[in-house]
Every structure is written in structure tokens, then in C-alpha cells.
Amino acid sequence: VLSDGIHSTPLNLAVYWKCAPSTTDLRLDYRYNPESMDSPGPLTNIQVLVPVDGGVTNMQSLPNSIW
């Protein structure tokens, strides 16, 4: 395995997580990096799994996503 740091990954992620007694905030920023692949192609079926207790009352997503 040869790695050149973040430049060698096809999907760069930055995650921010803040927990308080009554709220939990999660932010996930991502960037597709086709230069990391010899033959660039679309990334499909990307899933983010987040265990949340107590239910979800508000979700914002750009682009739109399904909770």
C-alpha cells in the first residue's frame, strides 16, 4: 500500500461533532478527489452511519439526503 496522505484518497472527509445535554450537532464535509485514481469514476452508494439515541427532530443536508 502506497499513500500520499489526503491527496491519495478518493473521498476526503472532515467531521465535526458537538454533544450537549439536549442536542447533538453533526457536520460532515466531503470532497470528491478524482485525481487520486488512475481511472476516475463515480463513487456510488456512499453511506454515513451515525448512532443517535432519542430520535431526530431536525436534519439539514446539501445535497438532499435521506435520514
N, CA, C, O and CB atoms as a CASP TS submission, in Angstrom:
PFRMAT TS
TARGET T0000
AUTHOR 0000-0000-0000
METHOD Language model
MODEL 1
PARENT N/A
ATOM      1  N   VAL     1       0.852  -1.179   0.000  1.00  0.00           N
ATOM      2  CA  VAL     1       0.000   0.000   0.000  1.00  0.00           C
ATOM      3  C   VAL     1       0.885   1.225   0.000  1.00  0.00           C
ATOM      4  O   VAL     1       1.799   1.346   0.815  1.00  0.00           O
ATOM      5  CB  VAL     1      -0.962   0.008   1.216  1.00  0.00           C
ATOM      6  N   LEU     2       0.608   2.132  -0.919  1.00  0.00           N
ATOM      7  CA  LEU     2       1.361   3.374  -1.006  1.00  0.00           C
ATOM      8  C   LEU     2       0.395   4.520  -0.759  1.00  0.00           C
ATOM      9  O   LEU     2      -0.656   4.599  -1.395  1.00  0.00           O
ATOM     10  CB  LEU     2       2.073   3.520  -2.390  1.00  0.00           C
ATOM     11  N   SER     3       0.744   5.399   0.155  1.00  0.00           N
ATOM     12  CA  SER     3      -0.132   6.512   0.491  1.00  0.00           C
ATOM     13  C   SER     3       0.618   7.825   0.365  1.00  0.00           C
ATOM     14  O   SER     3       1.789   7.934   0.728  1.00  0.00           O
ATOM     15  CB  SER     3      -0.696   6.352   1.906  1.00  0.00           C
ATOM     16  N   ASP     4      -0.090   8.820  -0.159  1.00  0.00           N
ATOM     17  CA  ASP     4       0.474  10.167  -0.266  1.00  0.00           C
ATOM     18  C   ASP     4      -0.401  11.129   0.547  1.00  0.00           C
ATOM     19  O   ASP     4      -0.696  12.243   0.113  1.00  0.00           O
ATOM     20  CB  ASP     4       0.570  10.625  -1.770  1.00  0.00           C
ATOM     21  N   GLY     5      -0.799  10.679   1.713  1.00  0.00           N
ATOM     22  CA  GLY     5      -1.629  11.499   2.580  1.00  0.00           C
ATOM     23  C   GLY     5      -3.024  11.690   2.022  1.00  0.00           C
ATOM     24  O   GLY     5      -3.531  10.831   1.301  1.00  0.00           O
ATOM     25  N   ILE     6      -3.646  12.811   2.352  1.00  0.00           N
ATOM     26  CA  ILE     6      -5.025  13.081   1.958  1.00  0.00           C
ATOM     27  C   ILE     6      -5.184  13.176   0.446  1.00  0.00           C
ATOM     28  O   ILE     6      -6.290  12.996  -0.064  1.00  0.00           O
ATOM     29  CB  ILE     6      -5.506  14.361   2.604  1.00  0.00           C
ATOM     30  N   HIS     7      -4.124  13.451  -0.272  1.00  0.00           N
ATOM     31  CA  HIS     7      -4.195  13.570  -1.732  1.00  0.00           C
ATOM     32  C   HIS     7      -4.413  12.223  -2.414  1.00  0.00           C
ATOM     33  O   HIS     7      -4.752  12.177  -3.597  1.00  0.00           O
ATOM     34  CB  HIS     7      -2.926  14.208  -2.263  1.00  0.00           C
ATOM     35  N   SER     8      -4.219  11.120  -1.676  1.00  0.00           N
ATOM     36  CA  SER     8      -4.358   9.799  -2.288  1.00  0.00           C
ATOM     37  C   SER     8      -5.703   9.142  -1.992  1.00  0.00           C
ATOM     38  O   SER     8      -5.895   7.977  -2.339  1.00  0.00           O
ATOM     39  CB  SER     8      -3.247   8.899  -1.814  1.00  0.00           C
ATOM     40  N   THR     9      -6.635   9.848  -1.366  1.00  0.00           N
ATOM     41  CA  THR     9      -7.937   9.264  -1.060  1.00  0.00           C
ATOM     42  C   THR     9      -9.005   9.820  -1.994  1.00  0.00           C
ATOM     43  O   THR     9      -9.008  11.019  -2.274  1.00  0.00           O
ATOM     44  CB  THR     9      -8.318   9.531   0.404  1.00  0.00           C
ATOM     45  N   PRO    10      -9.919   8.967  -2.487  1.00  0.00           N
ATOM     46  CA  PRO    10     -10.943   9.448  -3.425  1.00  0.00           C
ATOM     47  C   PRO    10     -12.048  10.269  -2.770  1.00  0.00           C
ATOM     48  O   PRO    10     -12.718  11.045  -3.451  1.00  0.00           O
ATOM     49  CB  PRO    10     -11.560   8.281  -4.132  1.00  0.00           C
ATOM     50  N   LEU    11     -12.251  10.114  -1.460  1.00  0.00           N
ATOM     51  CA  LEU    11     -13.287  10.869  -0.768  1.00  0.00           C
ATOM     52  C   LEU    11     -12.684  11.465   0.501  1.00  0.00           C
ATOM     53  O   LEU    11     -12.434  10.752   1.472  1.00  0.00           O
ATOM     54  CB  LEU    11     -14.521   9.967  -0.436  1.00  0.00           C
ATOM     55  N   ASN    12     -12.454  12.757   0.485  1.00  0.00           N
ATOM     56  CA  ASN    12     -11.899  13.446   1.648  1.00  0.00           C
ATOM     57  C   ASN    12     -13.040  13.878   2.567  1.00  0.00           C
ATOM     58  O   ASN    12     -14.019  14.472   2.116  1.00  0.00           O
ATOM     59  CB  ASN    12     -11.044  14.674   1.214  1.00  0.00           C
ATOM     60  N   LEU    13     -12.905  13.573   3.859  1.00  0.00           N
ATOM     61  CA  LEU    13     -13.944  13.883   4.835  1.00  0.00           C
ATOM     62  C   LEU    13     -13.395  14.749   5.955  1.00  0.00           C
ATOM     63  O   LEU    13     -12.247  14.599   6.374  1.00  0.00           O
ATOM     64  CB  LEU    13     -14.542  12.599   5.407  1.00  0.00           C
ATOM     65  N   ALA    14     -14.236  15.657   6.432  1.00  0.00           N
ATOM     66  CA  ALA    14     -13.971  16.419   7.651  1.00  0.00           C
ATOM     67  C   ALA    14     -15.247  16.340   8.477  1.00  0.00           C
ATOM     68  O   ALA    14     -16.327  16.680   7.992  1.00  0.00           O
ATOM     69  CB  ALA    14     -13.552  17.929   7.342  1.00  0.00           C
ATOM     70  N   VAL    15     -15.126  15.892   9.723  1.00  0.00           N
ATOM     71  CA  VAL    15     -16.295  15.666  10.567  1.00  0.00           C
ATOM     72  C   VAL    15     -16.188  16.522  11.824  1.00  0.00           C
ATOM     73  O   VAL    15     -15.133  16.608  12.453  1.00  0.00           O
ATOM     74  CB  VAL    15     -16.431  14.166  10.937  1.00  0.00           C
ATOM     75  N   TYR    16     -17.306  17.150  12.170  1.00  0.00           N
ATOM     76  CA  TYR    16     -17.409  17.958  13.388  1.00  0.00           C
ATOM     77  C   TYR    16     -18.576  17.400  14.196  1.00  0.00           C
ATOM     78  O   TYR    16     -19.660  17.186  13.652  1.00  0.00           O
ATOM     79  CB  TYR    16     -17.613  19.497  13.061  1.00  0.00           C
ATOM     80  N   TRP    17     -18.364  17.164  15.488  1.00  0.00           N
ATOM     81  CA  TRP    17     -19.370  16.543  16.336  1.00  0.00           C
ATOM     82  C   TRP    17     -19.423  17.333  17.635  1.00  0.00           C
ATOM     83  O   TRP    17     -18.388  17.556  18.263  1.00  0.00           O
ATOM     84  CB  TRP    17     -19.052  15.026  16.598  1.00  0.00           C
ATOM     85  N   LYS    18     -20.617  17.763  18.050  1.00  0.00           N
ATOM     86  CA  LYS    18     -20.785  18.509  19.297  1.00  0.00           C
ATOM     87  C   LYS    18     -21.968  17.935  20.052  1.00  0.00           C
ATOM     88  O   LYS    18     -23.086  17.906  19.536  1.00  0.00           O
ATOM     89  CB  LYS    18     -20.986  20.028  19.026  1.00  0.00           C
ATOM     90  N   CYS    19     -21.730  17.480  21.265  1.00  0.00           N
ATOM     91  CA  CYS    19     -22.795  16.903  22.089  1.00  0.00           C
ATOM     92  C   CYS    19     -23.071  17.821  23.278  1.00  0.00           C
ATOM     93  O   CYS    19     -22.147  18.297  23.938  1.00  0.00           O
ATOM     94  CB  CYS    19     -22.410  15.473  22.578  1.00  0.00           C
ATOM     95  N   ALA    20     -24.357  18.062  23.540  1.00  0.00           N
ATOM     96  CA  ALA    20     -24.820  18.827  24.697  1.00  0.00           C
ATOM     97  C   ALA    20     -25.952  18.017  25.331  1.00  0.00           C
ATOM     98  O   ALA    20     -26.439  17.065  24.722  1.00  0.00           O
ATOM     99  CB  ALA    20     -25.300  20.292  24.288  1.00  0.00           C
ATOM    100  N   PRO    21     -26.374  18.377  26.538  1.00  0.00           N
ATOM    101  CA  PRO    21     -27.431  17.596  27.191  1.00  0.00           C
ATOM    102  C   PRO    21     -28.724  17.480  26.375  1.00  0.00           C
ATOM    103  O   PRO    21     -29.389  16.446  26.439  1.00  0.00           O
ATOM    104  CB  PRO    21     -27.747  18.210  28.519  1.00  0.00           C
ATOM    105  N   SER    22     -29.094  18.509  25.615  1.00  0.00           N
ATOM    106  CA  SER    22     -30.365  18.458  24.889  1.00  0.00           C
ATOM    107  C   SER    22     -30.218  18.397  23.368  1.00  0.00           C
ATOM    108  O   SER    22     -31.219  18.229  22.672  1.00  0.00           O
ATOM    109  CB  SER    22     -31.186  19.653  25.250  1.00  0.00           C
ATOM    110  N   THR    23     -29.008  18.526  22.835  1.00  0.00           N
ATOM    111  CA  THR    23     -28.815  18.499  21.382  1.00  0.00           C
ATOM    112  C   THR    23     -27.502  17.805  21.025  1.00  0.00           C
ATOM    113  O   THR    23     -26.564  17.740  21.820  1.00  0.00           O
ATOM    114  CB  THR    23     -28.833  19.930  20.808  1.00  0.00           C
ATOM    115  N   THR    24     -27.477  17.302  19.823  1.00  0.00           N
ATOM    116  CA  THR    24     -26.250  16.774  19.238  1.00  0.00           C
ATOM    117  C   THR    24     -26.145  17.349  17.831  1.00  0.00           C
ATOM    118  O   THR    24     -27.067  17.209  17.028  1.00  0.00           O
ATOM    119  CB  THR    24     -26.240  15.194  19.222  1.00  0.00           C
ATOM    120  N   ASP    25     -25.031  17.990  17.537  1.00  0.00           N
ATOM    121  CA  ASP    25     -24.795  18.551  16.213  1.00  0.00           C
ATOM    122  C   ASP    25     -23.711  17.741  15.523  1.00  0.00           C
ATOM    123  O   ASP    25     -22.671  17.438  16.109  1.00  0.00           O
ATOM    124  CB  ASP    25     -24.398  20.048  16.300  1.00  0.00           C
ATOM    125  N   LEU    26     -23.969  17.397  14.275  1.00  0.00           N
ATOM    126  CA  LEU    26     -23.009  16.657  13.465  1.00  0.00           C
ATOM    127  C   LEU    26     -22.891  17.359  12.130  1.00  0.00           C
ATOM    128  O   LEU    26     -23.898  17.687  11.502  1.00  0.00           O
ATOM    129  CB  LEU    26     -23.433  15.166  13.284  1.00  0.00           C
ATOM    130  N   ARG    27     -21.672  17.587  11.696  1.00  0.00           N
ATOM    131  CA  ARG    27     -21.429  18.170  10.382  1.00  0.00           C
ATOM    132  C   ARG    27     -20.385  17.314   9.686  1.00  0.00           C
ATOM    133  O   ARG    27     -19.342  16.987  10.252  1.00  0.00           O
ATOM    134  CB  ARG    27     -20.963  19.666  10.488  1.00  0.00           C
ATOM    135  N   LEU    28     -20.690  16.961   8.452  1.00  0.00           N
ATOM    136  CA  LEU    28     -19.777  16.154   7.654  1.00  0.00           C
ATOM    137  C   LEU    28     -19.543  16.887   6.341  1.00  0.00           C
ATOM    138  O   LEU    28     -20.461  17.023   5.532  1.00  0.00           O
ATOM    139  CB  LEU    28     -20.342  14.708   7.411  1.00  0.00           C
ATOM    140  N   ASP    29     -18.338  17.353   6.131  1.00  0.00           N
ATOM    141  CA  ASP    29     -17.962  17.990   4.865  1.00  0.00           C
ATOM    142  C   ASP    29     -17.183  16.971   4.050  1.00  0.00           C
ATOM    143  O   ASP    29     -16.369  16.222   4.589  1.00  0.00           O
ATOM    144  CB  ASP    29     -17.115  19.300   5.100  1.00  0.00           C
ATOM    145  N   TYR    30     -17.436  16.947   2.755  1.00  0.00           N
ATOM    146  CA  TYR    30     -16.733  15.980   1.912  1.00  0.00           C
ATOM    147  C   TYR    30     -16.348  16.619   0.584  1.00  0.00           C
ATOM    148  O   TYR    30     -16.923  17.620   0.157  1.00  0.00           O
ATOM    149  CB  TYR    30     -17.604  14.730   1.673  1.00  0.00           C
ATOM    150  N   ARG    31     -15.355  16.005  -0.051  1.00  0.00           N
ATOM    151  CA  ARG    31     -14.902  16.454  -1.364  1.00  0.00           C
ATOM    152  C   ARG    31     -14.458  15.232  -2.152  1.00  0.00           C
ATOM    153  O   ARG    31     -13.658  14.425  -1.678  1.00  0.00           O
ATOM    154  CB  ARG    31     -13.745  17.501  -1.244  1.00  0.00           C
ATOM    155  N   TYR    32     -14.986  15.111  -3.354  1.00  0.00           N
ATOM    156  CA  TYR    32     -14.585  14.035  -4.251  1.00  0.00           C
ATOM    157  C   TYR    32     -13.244  14.404  -4.873  1.00  0.00           C
ATOM    158  O   TYR    32     -13.058  15.534  -5.325  1.00  0.00           O
ATOM    159  CB  TYR    32     -15.666  13.780  -5.352  1.00  0.00           C
ATOM    160  N   ASN    33     -12.321  13.470  -4.896  1.00  0.00           N
ATOM    161  CA  ASN    33     -10.967  13.712  -5.366  1.00  0.00           C
ATOM    162  C   ASN    33     -10.623  12.747  -6.500  1.00  0.00           C
ATOM    163  O   ASN    33      -9.950  11.744  -6.263  1.00  0.00           O
ATOM    164  CB  ASN    33      -9.960  13.571  -4.210  1.00  0.00           C
ATOM    165  N   PRO    34     -11.074  13.029  -7.740  1.00  0.00           N
ATOM    166  CA  PRO    34     -10.817  12.085  -8.841  1.00  0.00           C
ATOM    167  C   PRO    34      -9.338  11.958  -9.188  1.00  0.00           C
ATOM    168  O   PRO    34      -8.934  10.961  -9.787  1.00  0.00           O
ATOM    169  CB  PRO    34     -11.579  12.514 -10.072  1.00  0.00           C
ATOM    170  N   GLU    35      -8.526  12.941  -8.827  1.00  0.00           N
ATOM    171  CA  GLU    35      -7.086  12.869  -9.132  1.00  0.00           C
ATOM    172  C   GLU    35      -6.386  11.743  -8.381  1.00  0.00           C
ATOM    173  O   GLU    35      -5.258  11.381  -8.715  1.00  0.00           O
ATOM    174  CB  GLU    35      -6.414  14.191  -8.795  1.00  0.00           C
ATOM    175  N   SER    36      -7.054  11.181  -7.357  1.00  0.00           N
ATOM    176  CA  SER    36      -6.427  10.125  -6.560  1.00  0.00           C
ATOM    177  C   SER    36      -6.464   8.761  -7.262  1.00  0.00           C
ATOM    178  O   SER    36      -5.840   7.809  -6.793  1.00  0.00           O
ATOM    179  CB  SER    36      -7.115  10.024  -5.206  1.00  0.00           C
ATOM    180  N   MET    37      -7.195   8.661  -8.388  1.00  0.00           N
ATOM    181  CA  MET    37      -7.368   7.370  -9.053  1.00  0.00           C
ATOM    182  C   MET    37      -6.780   7.400 -10.453  1.00  0.00           C
ATOM    183  O   MET    37      -6.812   8.427 -11.132  1.00  0.00           O
ATOM    184  CB  MET    37      -8.850   6.990  -9.114  1.00  0.00           C
ATOM    185  N   ASP    38      -6.239   6.258 -10.878  1.00  0.00           N
ATOM    186  CA  ASP    38      -5.720   6.148 -12.234  1.00  0.00           C
ATOM    187  C   ASP    38      -6.833   6.307 -13.258  1.00  0.00           C
ATOM    188  O   ASP    38      -6.662   7.000 -14.261  1.00  0.00           O
ATOM    189  CB  ASP    38      -5.014   4.811 -12.427  1.00  0.00           C
ATOM    190  N   SER    39      -7.975   5.665 -13.011  1.00  0.00           N
ATOM    191  CA  SER    39      -9.148   5.763 -13.882  1.00  0.00           C
ATOM    192  C   SER    39     -10.314   6.291 -13.049  1.00  0.00           C
ATOM    193  O   SER    39     -11.065   5.499 -12.480  1.00  0.00           O
ATOM    194  CB  SER    39      -9.499   4.371 -14.533  1.00  0.00           C
ATOM    195  N   PRO    40     -10.481   7.612 -12.967  1.00  0.00           N
ATOM    196  CA  PRO    40     -11.539   8.169 -12.122  1.00  0.00           C
ATOM    197  C   PRO    40     -12.919   7.679 -12.526  1.00  0.00           C
ATOM    198  O   PRO    40     -13.215   7.512 -13.710  1.00  0.00           O
ATOM    199  CB  PRO    40     -11.503   9.679 -12.174  1.00  0.00           C
ATOM    200  N   GLY    41     -13.748   7.454 -11.533  1.00  0.00           N
ATOM    201  CA  GLY    41     -15.119   7.041 -11.754  1.00  0.00           C
ATOM    202  C   GLY    41     -15.984   7.559 -10.626  1.00  0.00           C
ATOM    203  O   GLY    41     -15.474   8.036  -9.612  1.00  0.00           O
ATOM    204  N   PRO    42     -17.280   7.468 -10.798  1.00  0.00           N
ATOM    205  CA  PRO    42     -18.176   7.971  -9.753  1.00  0.00           C
ATOM    206  C   PRO    42     -18.124   7.094  -8.501  1.00  0.00           C
ATOM    207  O   PRO    42     -17.950   5.879  -8.588  1.00  0.00           O
ATOM    208  CB  PRO    42     -19.613   8.045 -10.279  1.00  0.00           C
ATOM    209  N   LEU    43     -18.274   7.715  -7.357  1.00  0.00           N
ATOM    210  CA  LEU    43     -18.423   6.983  -6.109  1.00  0.00           C
ATOM    211  C   LEU    43     -19.921   6.827  -5.871  1.00  0.00           C
ATOM    212  O   LEU    43     -20.654   7.816  -5.852  1.00  0.00           O
ATOM    213  CB  LEU    43     -17.710   7.720  -4.903  1.00  0.00           C
ATOM    214  N   THR    44     -20.370   5.609  -5.692  1.00  0.00           N
ATOM    215  CA  THR    44     -21.803   5.359  -5.531  1.00  0.00           C
ATOM    216  C   THR    44     -22.076   4.646  -4.213  1.00  0.00           C
ATOM    217  O   THR    44     -21.182   4.056  -3.606  1.00  0.00           O
ATOM    218  CB  THR    44     -22.344   4.528  -6.708  1.00  0.00           C
ATOM    219  N   ASN    45     -23.320   4.716  -3.793  1.00  0.00           N
ATOM    220  CA  ASN    45     -23.775   4.039  -2.576  1.00  0.00           C
ATOM    221  C   ASN    45     -22.975   4.430  -1.347  1.00  0.00           C
ATOM    222  O   ASN    45     -22.632   3.578  -0.527  1.00  0.00           O
ATOM    223  CB  ASN    45     -23.702   2.551  -2.762  1.00  0.00           C
ATOM    224  N   ILE    46     -22.678   5.719  -1.215  1.00  0.00           N
ATOM    225  CA  ILE    46     -21.972   6.221  -0.038  1.00  0.00           C
ATOM    226  C   ILE    46     -22.969   6.287   1.117  1.00  0.00           C
ATOM    227  O   ILE    46     -24.048   6.862   0.973  1.00  0.00           O
ATOM    228  CB  ILE    46     -21.324   7.629  -0.312  1.00  0.00           C
ATOM    229  N   GLN    47     -22.616   5.706   2.252  1.00  0.00           N
ATOM    230  CA  GLN    47     -23.470   5.734   3.431  1.00  0.00           C
ATOM    231  C   GLN    47     -22.681   6.245   4.620  1.00  0.00           C
ATOM    232  O   GLN    47     -21.503   5.927   4.785  1.00  0.00           O
ATOM    233  CB  GLN    47     -24.050   4.338   3.725  1.00  0.00           C
ATOM    234  N   VAL    48     -23.343   7.040   5.444  1.00  0.00           N
ATOM    235  CA  VAL    48     -22.762   7.510   6.692  1.00  0.00           C
ATOM    236  C   VAL    48     -23.650   6.984   7.811  1.00  0.00           C
ATOM    237  O   VAL    48     -24.841   7.292   7.850  1.00  0.00           O
ATOM    238  CB  VAL    48     -22.640   9.086   6.730  1.00  0.00           C
ATOM    239  N   LEU    49     -23.097   6.208   8.705  1.00  0.00           N
ATOM    240  CA  LEU    49     -23.867   5.637   9.800  1.00  0.00           C
ATOM    241  C   LEU    49     -23.566   6.414  11.079  1.00  0.00           C
ATOM    242  O   LEU    49     -22.409   6.553  11.476  1.00  0.00           O
ATOM    243  CB  LEU    49     -23.545   4.127   9.978  1.00  0.00           C
ATOM    244  N   VAL    50     -24.620   6.918  11.716  1.00  0.00           N
ATOM    245  CA  VAL    50     -24.475   7.711  12.930  1.00  0.00           C
ATOM    246  C   VAL    50     -25.449   7.172  13.972  1.00  0.00           C
ATOM    247  O   VAL    50     -26.661   7.303  13.798  1.00  0.00           O
ATOM    248  CB  VAL    50     -24.729   9.230  12.651  1.00  0.00           C
ATOM    249  N   PRO    51     -24.951   6.572  15.050  1.00  0.00           N
ATOM    250  CA  PRO    51     -25.865   6.108  16.089  1.00  0.00           C
ATOM    251  C   PRO    51     -26.394   7.301  16.887  1.00  0.00           C
ATOM    252  O   PRO    51     -25.616   8.066  17.456  1.00  0.00           O
ATOM    253  CB  PRO    51     -25.160   5.094  17.027  1.00  0.00           C
ATOM    254  N   VAL    52     -27.726   7.454  16.926  1.00  0.00           N
ATOM    255  CA  VAL    52     -28.344   8.568  17.635  1.00  0.00           C
ATOM    256  C   VAL    52     -29.411   8.009  18.560  1.00  0.00           C
ATOM    257  O   VAL    52     -30.306   7.291  18.113  1.00  0.00           O
ATOM    258  CB  VAL    52     -28.950   9.610  16.643  1.00  0.00           C
ATOM    259  N   ASP    53     -29.325   8.331  19.846  1.00  0.00           N
ATOM    260  CA  ASP    53     -30.362   7.960  20.809  1.00  0.00           C
ATOM    261  C   ASP    53     -31.331   9.118  20.962  1.00  0.00           C
ATOM    262  O   ASP    53     -30.912  10.275  20.934  1.00  0.00           O
ATOM    263  CB  ASP    53     -29.744   7.575  22.183  1.00  0.00           C
ATOM    264  N   GLY    54     -32.616   8.834  21.121  1.00  0.00           N
ATOM    265  CA  GLY    54     -33.587   9.880  21.413  1.00  0.00           C
ATOM    266  C   GLY    54     -34.310  10.433  20.214  1.00  0.00           C
ATOM    267  O   GLY    54     -35.159  11.309  20.380  1.00  0.00           O
ATOM    268  N   GLY    55     -34.020   9.967  19.005  1.00  0.00           N
ATOM    269  CA  GLY    55     -34.739  10.433  17.830  1.00  0.00           C
ATOM    270  C   GLY    55     -34.126  11.676  17.207  1.00  0.00           C
ATOM    271  O   GLY    55     -33.280  12.344  17.801  1.00  0.00           O
ATOM    272  N   VAL    56     -34.571  11.962  16.009  1.00  0.00           N
ATOM    273  CA  VAL    56     -34.079  13.115  15.250  1.00  0.00           C
ATOM    274  C   VAL    56     -35.255  14.048  15.009  1.00  0.00           C
ATOM    275  O   VAL    56     -36.302  13.618  14.527  1.00  0.00           O
ATOM    276  CB  VAL    56     -33.415  12.677  13.891  1.00  0.00           C
ATOM    277  N   THR    57     -35.087  15.330  15.342  1.00  0.00           N
ATOM    278  CA  THR    57     -36.159  16.305  15.129  1.00  0.00           C
ATOM    279  C   THR    57     -35.835  17.280  14.008  1.00  0.00           C
ATOM    280  O   THR    57     -36.738  17.941  13.496  1.00  0.00           O
ATOM    281  CB  THR    57     -36.427  17.072  16.406  1.00  0.00           C
ATOM    282  N   ASN    58     -34.571  17.386  13.613  1.00  0.00           N
ATOM    283  CA  ASN    58     -34.190  18.335  12.571  1.00  0.00           C
ATOM    284  C   ASN    58     -32.959  17.809  11.855  1.00  0.00           C
ATOM    285  O   ASN    58     -31.973  17.437  12.492  1.00  0.00           O
ATOM    286  CB  ASN    58     -33.924  19.748  13.165  1.00  0.00           C
ATOM    287  N   MET    59     -33.016  17.777  10.517  1.00  0.00           N
ATOM    288  CA  MET    59     -31.863  17.386   9.729  1.00  0.00           C
ATOM    289  C   MET    59     -31.783  18.289   8.513  1.00  0.00           C
ATOM    290  O   MET    59     -32.785  18.523   7.838  1.00  0.00           O
ATOM    291  CB  MET    59     -31.942  15.895   9.314  1.00  0.00           C
ATOM    292  N   GLN    60     -30.589  18.796   8.234  1.00  0.00           N
ATOM    293  CA  GLN    60     -30.341  19.598   7.042  1.00  0.00           C
ATOM    294  C   GLN    60     -29.233  18.931   6.251  1.00  0.00           C
ATOM    295  O   GLN    60     -28.246  18.463   6.820  1.00  0.00           O
ATOM    296  CB  GLN    60     -29.967  21.069   7.406  1.00  0.00           C
ATOM    297  N   SER    61     -29.399  18.889   4.943  1.00  0.00           N
ATOM    298  CA  SER    61     -28.403  18.250   4.102  1.00  0.00           C
ATOM    299  C   SER    61     -28.329  18.933   2.754  1.00  0.00           C
ATOM    300  O   SER    61     -29.355  19.189   2.125  1.00  0.00           O
ATOM    301  CB  SER    61     -28.713  16.773   3.929  1.00  0.00           C
ATOM    302  N   LEU    62     -27.114  19.229   2.307  1.00  0.00           N
ATOM    303  CA  LEU    62     -26.852  19.749   0.967  1.00  0.00           C
ATOM    304  C   LEU    62     -25.762  18.886   0.356  1.00  0.00           C
ATOM    305  O   LEU    62     -24.647  18.917   0.877  1.00  0.00           O
ATOM    306  CB  LEU    62     -26.434  21.268   0.998  1.00  0.00           C
ATOM    307  N   PRO    63     -25.984  18.125  -0.695  1.00  0.00           N
ATOM    308  CA  PRO    63     -27.262  17.941  -1.380  1.00  0.00           C
ATOM    309  C   PRO    63     -28.225  17.169  -0.497  1.00  0.00           C
ATOM    310  O   PRO    63     -27.844  16.681   0.567  1.00  0.00           O
ATOM    311  CB  PRO    63     -27.065  17.211  -2.718  1.00  0.00           C
ATOM    312  N   ASN    64     -29.490  17.055  -0.941  1.00  0.00           N
ATOM    313  CA  ASN    64     -30.512  16.364  -0.172  1.00  0.00           C
ATOM    314  C   ASN    64     -30.091  14.930   0.107  1.00  0.00           C
ATOM    315  O   ASN    64     -29.413  14.292  -0.698  1.00  0.00           O
ATOM    316  CB  ASN    64     -31.849  16.392  -0.910  1.00  0.00           C
ATOM    317  N   SER    65     -30.511  14.440   1.268  1.00  0.00           N
ATOM    318  CA  SER    65     -30.228  13.053   1.616  1.00  0.00           C
ATOM    319  C   SER    65     -31.437  12.484   2.348  1.00  0.00           C
ATOM    320  O   SER    65     -32.412  13.193   2.599  1.00  0.00           O
ATOM    321  CB  SER    65     -28.936  12.938   2.489  1.00  0.00           C
ATOM    322  N   ILE    66     -31.366  11.217   2.683  1.00  0.00           N
ATOM    323  CA  ILE    66     -32.445  10.528   3.360  1.00  0.00           C
ATOM    324  C   ILE    66     -31.957  10.129   4.747  1.00  0.00           C
ATOM    325  O   ILE    66     -30.871   9.567   4.888  1.00  0.00           O
ATOM    326  CB  ILE    66     -32.922   9.289   2.549  1.00  0.00           C
ATOM    327  N   TRP    67     -32.760  10.419   5.774  1.00  0.00           N
ATOM    328  CA  TRP    67     -32.425  10.005   7.128  1.00  0.00           C
ATOM    329  C   TRP    67     -33.036   8.668   7.380  1.00  0.00           C
ATOM    330  O   TRP    67     -32.884   8.115   8.469  1.00  0.00           O
ATOM    331  CB  TRP    67     -32.899  11.023   8.170  1.00  0.00           C
TER
END
